[in-house]
């Protein structure tokens, strides 16, 4: 009976212990030679949304934390556009992004910069990933 209780305690401790998620730190992350802009769209969805998208594109689930600074030029992830406004109040790029959530699969392919109502031929051209009857949804 004592062995049974001992084994029960050992197994419950083993399965109750949290397993740390696989993480990776990206210092001065870049996309196609440019610093990654801190905004997912030009001046919109800044910080967490852009950091999370960067992590998803690199095969992780989300960003645990991030740092950024004013810099130019930067590449805006959602549209691929280049922000080239120098100085305070201009472009901001990530200096560090820590991604977590393991590398559960291939990186998420980047989406295009077309919005609702814009003409399209493939879903990759649309921010939403939906091209229906030649129009982004």
N, C-alpha and C positions, 0 to 999 in steps of 0.2 A: 504494500500500500504506500509506503514511504517513497519507493522508486517511482510509482505512478504519479504522485504529487510533485515530485522533483521534475520529472519529465514534462508534466503539464505546465509547471512554472517556466521551465526553460523554453518550451515551444511558444508560450504566450509572450515571453519577452522578445523572442526572435521575430515574431510577426507583428509585434506592437511597435518595434523600432522603425522610425521613418527612414526611408532610403533617400539619400540626397539626390536631387535631380542633376543630371549632367549639365554642366554649364561651360561657357567659353567666353573669354573676354576679348573683345575686338578693340584694339587701340588704334585711333585715327582711322576708322573704317572708311573704305573707298569703294566706289562703284564706277567702273570704266575709267579709272584714273582720277576721279573727282571725289572730294570729301562728300560724305552723305549729309544732305540738308536735314535740319532738325524738324522741318515741316513736311508732311506727307504730300500736300498740295501747296502751291505757292501761297504762303501766309496763312494756311489753314491746316487744321489737325496736326498741330505741332507737338513735339516732345514724345509723349508715350505712344501715340498712334504711329509715328514715323519709326521710333525705335522698335516697336513690336513688328512692324512690316519688315524692317531690315532683318530681324531675327528669323521671321518666317521664311524669307528668301534664302536664308542660310541653313534651313532645315531644323530650326528650333521653334518652340511654341510661342515664346514671348520674351520681352526684355525684362530682366530683373531690375536693372538700374542703368543709368546713362548720364553722361556729362556732355556739355556742348559749349562752344565759344563762338563769338562773332568771327566770321572768316568768309573769304570769297576766293575763288568760285566754289560752288557746291552743286551737287546734282540732286534734283527733287525726285524722290523715288517713284511716285505715282505717275508722273508725266514724262520723266526723263529730261526735263528742261534743265538748263543751267542757270543758277542764280549768280549774278556777278556784281552785286551791290556791296562795295567794301565798307568797313567801319561799323561803329555802333549804330544799331538800328537797321543795318543791312542784313546780309545773309548770315545764317548761323549754321554751323556744321557740328556733328558729333565728334568729340575727342575720344570718347570711350563708350562702348555699349557692352553690357554683360547680358548674354543670351542664356536662357535656361529652358528646360523642358525636353532635353534629349534630342537626339537626331533621329526622329522616328521615321523619316522617309526622305525622299528627294526634296530639294529646295522648291519653294513655291515659285512658279515662273512669274516674271514681272508682267503687270497689266499695262495696257496702253493708257493714253491720257484723254481719250474721248469720253464725253459725258452724255447724259440722257438726251436723245434726239439727234445726236450726231450720226452721220452715215458710217457704216462699217461693213466689212466683208467677213471678218472673223471675230470671235469673242475676245481674243487677246488684245484687240484694239481698244476695247471698252474698259473703263475703270471698274464697272460693275461685273465684268466678265460675261455679260449677256448681250449678244447681238441677235436680234430677232427681226426677221424680214428686212435686213439691211440697215437697221437702226439700233443704236445703243440704247439699252433700257436703264 
